[in-house]
C-alpha cells in the first residue's frame, strides 16, 4: 500500500517470483510528487513499512521512478 494524506493505492499480488521478476508496484501518474508511506504485508511475515518516501516531480511534472526493497522477516 502506498499512501499519503490525499492519496492511497494498493495491489494484491498472487504467486511467487524472484528478481528481476519479483513483485513490483507501478502507480504511474496517479501518485503525484509528495511524501508517502509504504507498507508491505505478506501472510507469515512481519509487516514492512517505511515512512517519508519522497516522490519528486521530474521533467514535465512526471515523477521519476523510486525503488524500494522490502526485506520481509518471519
VEXMI-738324 format. One record per residue (C-alpha): x, y, z. Coordinates in nm, 3 decimals. Example, Ala and Ser with C-alpha at 12.3 -4.5 7.8 and 13.67 -1.06 7.14 Angstrom:
# VEXMI-738324
<rec px="1.230" py="-0.450" pz="0.780"/>
<rec px="1.367" py="-0.106" pz="0.714"/>
This chain:
# VEXMI-738324
<rec px="0.000" py="0.000" pz="0.000"/>
<rec px="0.123" py="0.349" pz="-0.085"/>
<rec px="-0.049" py="0.634" pz="0.092"/>
<rec px="-0.034" py="0.998" pz="0.192"/>
<rec px="-0.290" py="1.239" pz="0.332"/>
<rec px="-0.457" py="1.270" pz="-0.011"/>
<rec px="-0.364" py="0.951" pz="-0.198"/>
<rec px="-0.385" py="0.576" pz="-0.145"/>
<rec px="-0.314" py="0.287" pz="-0.380"/>
<rec px="-0.264" py="-0.082" pz="-0.317"/>
<rec px="-0.204" py="-0.402" pz="-0.506"/>
<rec px="-0.262" py="-0.767" pz="-0.422"/>
<rec px="-0.006" py="-0.999" pz="-0.579"/>
<rec px="-0.066" py="-1.367" pz="-0.649"/>
<rec px="0.211" py="-1.620" pz="-0.692"/>
<rec px="0.583" py="-1.601" pz="-0.632"/>
<rec px="0.857" py="-1.452" pz="-0.843"/>
<rec px="1.228" py="-1.391" pz="-0.797"/>
<rec px="1.440" py="-1.096" pz="-0.914"/>
<rec px="1.438" py="-0.949" pz="-1.169"/>
<rec px="1.072" py="-1.051" pz="-1.199"/>
<rec px="0.996" py="-1.005" pz="-0.828"/>
<rec px="0.661" py="-0.842" pz="-0.743"/>
<rec px="0.657" py="-0.472" pz="-0.801"/>
<rec px="0.404" py="-0.192" pz="-0.798"/>
<rec px="0.372" py="0.084" pz="-1.052"/>
<rec px="0.147" py="0.374" pz="-0.959"/>
<rec px="0.214" py="0.554" pz="-1.288"/>
<rec px="0.079" py="0.909" pz="-1.287"/>
<rec px="-0.169" py="0.856" pz="-1.005"/>
<rec px="0.092" py="0.924" pz="-0.734"/>
<rec px="0.192" py="1.288" pz="-0.760"/>
<rec px="0.511" py="1.441" pz="-0.623"/>
<rec px="0.498" py="1.440" pz="-0.243"/>
<rec px="0.578" py="1.241" pz="0.071"/>
<rec px="0.433" py="0.892" pz="0.117"/>
<rec px="0.433" py="0.593" pz="0.349"/>
<rec px="0.470" py="0.244" pz="0.202"/>
<rec px="0.353" py="-0.076" pz="0.373"/>
<rec px="0.416" py="-0.432" pz="0.250"/>
<rec px="0.217" py="-0.720" pz="0.400"/>
<rec px="0.255" py="-1.092" pz="0.336"/>
<rec px="0.098" py="-1.374" pz="0.539"/>
<rec px="0.355" py="-1.537" pz="0.766"/>
<rec px="0.582" py="-1.230" pz="0.768"/>
<rec px="0.601" py="-0.913" pz="0.975"/>
<rec px="0.465" py="-0.601" pz="0.808"/>
<rec px="0.735" py="-0.388" pz="0.649"/>
<rec px="0.682" py="-0.013" pz="0.650"/>
<rec px="0.884" py="0.289" pz="0.550"/>
<rec px="0.772" py="0.648" pz="0.601"/>
<rec px="0.876" py="0.973" pz="0.439"/>
<rec px="0.931" py="0.830" pz="0.091"/>
<rec px="0.968" py="1.134" pz="-0.131"/>
<rec px="0.848" py="1.129" pz="-0.491"/>
<rec px="0.991" py="1.423" pz="-0.680"/>
<rec px="0.848" py="1.584" pz="-0.989"/>
<rec px="1.066" py="1.524" pz="-1.291"/>
<rec px="1.056" py="1.650" pz="-1.646"/>
<rec px="0.714" py="1.778" pz="-1.748"/>
<rec px="0.589" py="1.728" pz="-1.390"/>
<rec px="0.617" py="1.348" pz="-1.411"/>
<rec px="0.772" py="1.183" pz="-1.106"/>
<rec px="1.074" py="0.968" pz="-1.180"/>
<rec px="1.096" py="0.607" pz="-1.056"/>
<rec px="1.155" py="0.541" pz="-0.687"/>
<rec px="1.293" py="0.199" pz="-0.594"/>
<rec px="1.230" py="0.045" pz="-0.252"/>
<rec px="1.333" py="-0.305" pz="-0.144"/>
<rec px="1.117" py="-0.462" pz="0.129"/>
<rec px="1.318" py="-0.701" pz="0.345"/>
<rec px="1.043" py="-0.918" pz="0.494"/>
<rec px="1.112" py="-1.110" pz="0.815"/>
<rec px="0.921" py="-1.401" pz="0.964"/>
